């Protein structure tokens, strides 16, 4: 939702480069997806390999939780039974 988000991405990428951390795997999250047109959210997430979330819509956290599971616990089914409508209350 921030019109300067690309500048923020560039700044973070530069900081990581300066710290010799550019090679570190990252998970890019776009918050406030409810404030952006759905088609634009989909295009931006494809372009930046990001996961969209909205803090006010718990169901949007399921893809994030699944991505975390794949990254940190690939052999476990930690979040298989998560109901984002009730489990994050």
Buried (B, 14 or more C-beta within 10 A) or exposed (E): EEEEBEEEBEEEEEEBEEEEEEEEEEEEBBBBBBEBEEEEBEEBBEEEEBBBBBEEEBEBBBBBBBBBBEEEEEEEEEBEEBEBEEEEE
